[in-house]
Amino acid sequence: MSSGPGADSAPAPTTHDTVPPAPAEGARTSSPGDAAKAPLGTGARKSSMFSSLKVRNYRLFFAGQVVSNVGTWMQRIAQDWLVLSLTGSATAVGVTTALQFVPMLFFGLYGGVLVDRLSKRRTLLGTQAAMGLTGVALAALTLSGHVQVWHVYVAAFAVGLATVLDNPARQSFVSEMVGPAQLQNAVSLNSANFQSARLVGPAVAGLMITGVGTGWAFLANGLSFVAPITGLLLMRARELHVVERAPRGKGQLREGLRYVAGRPDLIWPIVLVGFVGTFGFNFPVYLTAFADDVFHAGAGSYSLFNTLMAVGSLIGALLAARRGTARLRVLVAAGIAFGVLELVAAAAPSLWLFALLMAPIGVFGMTLNVTANTSIQMGTDPAMRGRVMALYMMVFLGGSPVGAPIAGWITDAYGVRAGLAAGGAVSAVAAVAIGVILTRIGGLRLAVGWRHGHPTVRFVPREREELAAAA
């Protein structure tokens, strides 16, 4: 049930809808003042790692994703291989990837507006069917021997257009299936699902391309969408957390932007994800250069780096699934740890030390993504979720096209170690700065002490006199 590029690079789901008179959905209606009360979060509650799978509708959703995510990764590999085979140009491969991002960059916010008005379940039925048909059409062209590179470009752009609606609808539909109590667990399991497919899909695609050709990989992906579509059709509508859709009206895009701008607990996590996504997540640039230019180890080491990072991301998603609530202090801490680990990796003297660091980098990168996604969903009024999550996805996915050329320039000019160090430094500094901002907004202070013989670092409310003085 994965959509376009990066749909779940960051765990992919999002939200949107208005709360009806009965609080069936359970999503809290937030006001800007809520952010000032406890932006760093308190009172975490642990849950079973797979607790959201007890919900029948979510089980159907998750099972569909298991199949479709593998198909999506297969198509990504087959698509790049086909374009390279047709053109012999790495630039053409880059154009194909860019065509999948461009619709989200230009139309993502408008997609969020539409998703807030529409039934998310029906929207997903349409977007999943469209992406499945795209895969089948590309398979027919390839297997018949008539495929040309422009066909692949059109298919990539079509998937990108479907993603404009699919991403915010899929993200926000999670809260309708499971409610707020299980939201973080469900978002985390979606990310784990995607990362698992990231380990399996490319391997299956490689075997299929070598054995029977790229066309069959496209066909497998197209047919894989039967699973999520079937799951959506089998869901019991009466068990969904019912929400009212936003009414049609003028100025809804501006309304969504004003809403986010007035909510510090929403805007600052989005800003942090933007900085980290733009400057810290340029791993295609960094890892290829480390494999070839630094360690002179070739494609095998590049594959190893990516595999270990995927394993770390999977572990990070599963650990996040055990946390019952999303706390912004976890977000800040993950951002700092992610940046610091990149700085350490930039100075790693050996291939094996560098490779081993990929796993914890994956853990903290995924922790940051899942925590940001969940905290934004839970803090957003249901009527605004489509627009807010569209903005979140646009910032996250839009960072790569902006940051990759910058990372490439630094790498070419000063070396890949400098490039990775710069990305890590920006990520860590942004996390520290946003942590300070959220702490001050929430009227908190850092407390360092001892508890049960161990050092503790936590945020506690300031004394009333301190608040008065600050005012």
N, C-alpha and C positions, 0 to 999 in steps of 0.2 A: 504494500500500500504506500510505498515510498513514491514520491513524485520526482521533481527535477533535481538538479545538481544541488548538493548540500542540503537537501531537504531534511536530512536528519544528521548532518554533520554536527550538527548540533542537533540533538535529539529532536526531532521534528514536530511534534504536535503544538497547537495553540488554542485560542478561544474567542467567545463573543456571544452575547445574547442579553436580553433584559429579564430581570427577576419578576415573576408574576406575584400576585398577592400572596399565594402560599409559597413559602420558601423551599419548594421541592428541590430546586437545584442546589440550594445551600450555599451558593456563592455569595460572599458578603458584599453589600453595597458600600463602597469606600468613598470617603470624602478626602479632599486635600489635607484636611487636618489630621487624618489618621496617620499620615506619613511621619508627622512630627512626634507622634507618641512613642513609637518603637520601631524605627526603620531598620535596626539591626536584628530584630526578632528575638523572641524569648520563648522558653518553654517548649523545647523540642520533644517530640513524641516518637519513639521507635515503633516500627510495625514489622509484620512479617515481610520478608523480601518479595513474596509473590502474592500479597494480600489482595491486590486489585483484581487478580485473576478469578477471585470468587464471584465477581460480577459477571453474569452470563453474557451480557451484551459486549463487555470489554473482552471476554475470552474469544468471542467471534472476531472482533476487531483485531486482536493480537494474532490470532491464528492466520488471518488473511495477510497480515503484515509479514509473518514469517516466510510465506511463499513469495509474496510480491517483492520484498526487499532483496531476496536472493536474485530474483529476475532482474531487478533494477541494476544491481551491481554487475550482472552478466552483460546487460546491454551497454553499460558504461565502457567496459573493457572492449567489447565487440565493436562498438561505435568508433572508438579511438583507433583501433586496429584497422578497421575498414577504411577510414579516412586516410590513414597513413599509407595503406596499400594502394589506394586510388590516386593519391597525389604525391606521395614521397615527401610531404612537407609537414614539419612539426608545427609551423604557423597555422596550417589548415586545421590541425587538431585543436589548437588554441581557439581558433575562430568558432569551431563547433561547440566547445565548452562555453565560450562567451555568449553564444546565441541562446543558451539555456538560462543564463543569468540576466540578460538584458530585459526580458519582460518583467521580471520581479523588480528590477531597479526603476523602471519607468512607470509600471502600472500596479506595483504592489499595494500602495495605499488605496487605490481605487478598488482593488480586489477586496481589501478589508472592509470597505464601505458596503460592497455588495454582499459579502458574507454575513455582515450584521443584519441584513434585511432578509436573507434567504434561509431556508431550512438547511442546516449543515449536512444532515444525512442525505438529502436529495442532491445537494451540491456535490458531495463526494461520489455519489453514484454516477453523476455526469462526468466529473473529472477523471475518475478511475477508468471509466469506459473509454474516454477520449484517449488516454495514455495507452490503454491496451490496444486500441485500434491503430494507434501510431506504430506500435511495435510490430503488429501483424502486417501493416502496409510496408514497412521497411523490410520485413522478412520476405514478403512476396517479391519485392523489387530485387532483393539480393539473390534469392534462390532462382529467380528467372534469368539472372544475368543482365538485367537492364539497369541496375543501380548506378547512379552517378553521384558525384560529391554534393551537388546542389540538393539532391533528394535527402541526404543526411542532414544538410543544413536546415531544410524545411522541417524535417522531423524533430530536430533539436529545438527549433524555435517553437514548434507546436507544443512540445512537452513543457517548454518554459511558460507558454501562455496558460496551459492547464494548471501549472504550479501556482500562478497568481491567485487562483481561487482555492486550489487544493491545499496549499500550506496553511493559510489561516483557518480554513474550514476544518481541516484534520486536527490541527492543534486545539481549536476551541471545542471540537466535538468530544474530546476526551473528558472534559468536565461534565458534559451532559451524560456520559455513560457512567462515570464513577462517583461524581460529586466531589466536594472539596476535601473530604476526609481522606480519600484515596488518590488525590490528584498527583502529589509528588511521586507516589509509588508507580502510578500508571505512566507518567512522563518518563520516569527512570527506566521502566521496563521497555518502553518504546525505544529508548536510546540503546539499551542492551540488545534489543532485537536487531536494530540496525547495525550495530557493531559486530554482532555475530554473523550477519549476512555479509558484512565487509570482509570477514575471514573466509567465508565459504564461497560466495558468489564469484570472485575473480578466479579462484582455483577451478571451479566448475566451468567457467567461461573459457579458461585456457585449454582445458581438456576438450571442450566442445569445438572450439575454433580449430584446434589441431586435428581433431578426428573427423568432423563433418562440415565445418565451415561456419562463418559468422552469421549466415542467414538463419541457421537453426537456433543460435543464441538469441537473435531478435524474436524469433517465433516463440521460444520458451518464455521470454519476458512478456510478450503480448498475452500469451495464454495464462501467465501467472496472475493477471489482474482478475481472472475469474474468481479467485479465492477471496479477495477483499470485497468484491461486488456481491458474492454469495453471502458472505458474512453480514454485510449491511442489510441485505434483503431478509435475512433470517432473524434480525434483531426484533425484540419486542418493544414497540414504541411506548407502551404504557409503563415500561420500566426505566425509560429515560428520565433524567431530571429536567422536567419541562421548563422552558424559558420562553419569554415573549421576544419576538424579533423586533428590531428597531424599525420604526415606521419610515416610509419613504419621505424625504424632505431635502431641502436645499442646505448647503453649507455643512454637510455631515463630515466631510474630510477635514475642514478647518476645525470643526467641533472636536474631532478626535485628537488633532494636534494640540489644541488648547488644553484638552483634558490631560494629556501626558505632560505638557509643559507645567501644569499646575500641581503635579504629583511628584514630589522629590523621590518617593520610594519606587516610582516607575522610571522616571527619566534617567536617574543616575545608574541603575543597573544596565539600562540600554546603552548609555554612554560607555560604561566599562566594557560591555560586550563588543561595542564598536571599536574601541581601542585595541582590545585583545585580538579580535577577529581581523582587523586591518593590519596590525603590525606583528602579532605573535603567532598567527596561524598560517604563515606562508611556508608550510612544510614541503610542498613540491619543489620550491626554489632551494630551500636549505638542504634537504636530505639528498637530493641529486648531487648537489655540489660537494657535500661532505663525502658521499660515496665515491665520487670520481676524482675530485681535485685534492681532497685532504687525505683520505685513506687509500685512494687508488685501488679500490676493491670491486668496482663494477656494479652491474645490475643486481647481483645476488645480495650484496650488503644493503642496497636501496630497498629491496623487498623485505629484508630482515628488519630494517628500521621501521617500515610501515606496519609490518606484522606485530612487532612488539608494541607499537603505539596503539594499534587496534586492540590488542589484549589489555593494555592499560585502560583504554577507554571503556572497554566492556566491564572491567573490574570497577571503575569509577561509577558507571551507571548502576551496577548491582549494589554497590555500597550506598549510593544515593537512594535506592529503592527501600533501604532499611530505615531511612530517616522519615519520620512522620510529618515533619513540617519543613518548609524552606526558610532558612534564616539568612538574612543578608550579610551577617558577619561571616557565615560560611562562604558566601560568594566572595567577599573581600579577601578572606584568608586564602581561598583557592586561587584567586587572581595573583596574589603576592607569591605564593608557592610556585605557581606556573611560571611566572617571570623569573624568579630566582633560579629555578631548575634550568631554564633556557640559558641563563648566564653561565651556570656551571657546565652545561653541555657544550657551550661555545668554546670553553677552555679545555675540554676533555682531551687528554693526550693520546688516547688509544681508541681504536675502533670499538672494542668490547665495552669499555666504560661508556662511550657515547651511546652504543646500542642499548645498554642496560638503563640508561637515563630516559630512553623513549617511553618505557612503561609508566614510571611515575608522572612524566609530563602528560601522558594520555589520561592518567587517573585524575589529575587536578584540572586539566582542560575540560574533561567531561563533567566533573563536579561543578565547575563554573557554569557551564552551559545549562545543565539540568536545574541548578539552583536559580539561575536567572529566569529561565523559562517558567518554572513553577511559581516563583515569588511574584512575577509579573501577572501571571494568570490569576492567582489567588487574590491579588490586590486590585484587580480591575473590575469595574462594574460590568456585569454580563452584557449589557447593551453596547459596550464599547470594545469588547474583547477582540472582535474581528479586526478593527482598525488598529488597536494597540499591538496585537500580535503580528499584523502585517508590517507595521513599522519596525518591530523587533526583528523580524526575519529579513526585512529589507536592509537594515543596518548590518546584521550579521553576514548575510550573503553578499551584500554590496561591498564589504570590506576587502574581499579578495581581489576584485578587479582593480581597486585603488592601491592596495598595499603590495600586491605582487610586483608591479613595476618598480616601486620604491625599494623593496627588498632586493630585487634583481640589480638595480643600480648600485646600491651599497655593496652588494656582493661582488660585482664586477670592479668597482672602484677600490674597495678596501679589503676584500676577501670575505669568504663566507662566515668565518668566525666573527668578524665585525658585524655582519648582517644579522646573524642569530642573536648576538649580544645586544644589538640595538633593539630588536624585537622584544627580547626579554626585559630589557631596562624600561622600555615604554610601558609594557604590560604591568610590571611591578609598581612603577611610579604612579600609573593611573589607578591601580587598585588601592594604594596607600592614600592617594589624594581623595578618592571617592569615599574610602572608609572614614577619613577625617570629616568630610562633609556630612555624611550620614550620621556620624556620631554627634556632631554639633546640632544638627537638625533635631535629633531625638533627645537632646538634653542628657546625653550620657557622658561618662568619662571612663578611661581605662584604669582598671584596678589590678594590681599585681600583688600576689600574696601566696600564702601556703595553706594547703588543705589536706589533712590526713597525711602529712609528711611529704607532700608533693607541691611543686610550684604551680600556681594557677594564674591565668591571664583571662580577664573577662571584662565586659562592659557593664557598668552599674549606673543607675540614675544619679545625676548630680544633686547636691543638697539644694534646698530651696534658695539659700543665700547665694549660691553660685549661679543659679538661674537668674535671680534678680540682678546680680552684678553683670551678668552677660547681657541682660536686656538693656 
